[in-house]
């Protein structure tokens, strides 16, 4: 499920199954995935969303955890 894009940096945050992914949509066709992380294997990620500054992505899932990810690492 695609949840939200960061228009200033051409990054798209998505969740599918138990995985959070960030895609660089400005890259050429192929595999633009820049980050692929599984917070809790086997637990579905229900949502990902950028914060108001587009520097932090929050993910939430069936493991009942909210995780924050900084874009710069």
N, C-alpha and C positions, 0 to 999 in steps of 0.2 A: 504494500500500500504506500503510495507516495503521499507524504504529509506536508512538506513545506520546502520552498526554495529560498536561498539567500541571493537576491538579485544583485547585490553589490560585489559578490565574489564568484558568481557562477557556480555555486555549490548547491546541490540538491540533497536533502536529508530524506531517507526512506527507511521503512521497516517492513520486514517480511519474515514470517515465522519467528525464529528466536534471534534474529540478526538485525543490527543497526548498520546502515551503510550511508556513506557520504560519496556523492558522485560529482566530479568536475565536468559540468556540461559544456564547457568551452573546449574540451579536448576533441581530437579527431575520433571518428568511429573506431570502436574496439572496446576495450575495457577501461572506462573512465573512473572506475571505483577507486577512491583515494583512501578510504577507511572501511573496514569490514570487521565488526566486533560483535561477539555474542556475549551479552551481559551474564545471563544464566542459561546454560545449555538446556534445551527442552522446554523453556518457559517462553511463551509468545510475547513479543514486544508489541504493545497495542498502539503506541503513539510516539512520535518524535516531533520536536518543535524547536525552532530557533528562538532565542530571547530577543528583546527589543533592540539590542545593539548588534545582532547577528554575529556575536563572538562565542556564544555558548549554545549548545544543543542539549535539550533535556529529552530523556527517554523514560518511558514507563511501561511496565508489563505485568504479566500474570504472576510474577514473583513478588509483587507488591512493593517494588523498589522504584524510586525515581533517581536516575543517574544523570549527572551533569558532565558534559564533555566540552572542554575548551578547544576552540578551533586551532589555536597555536600549539597545542600539545598539552 
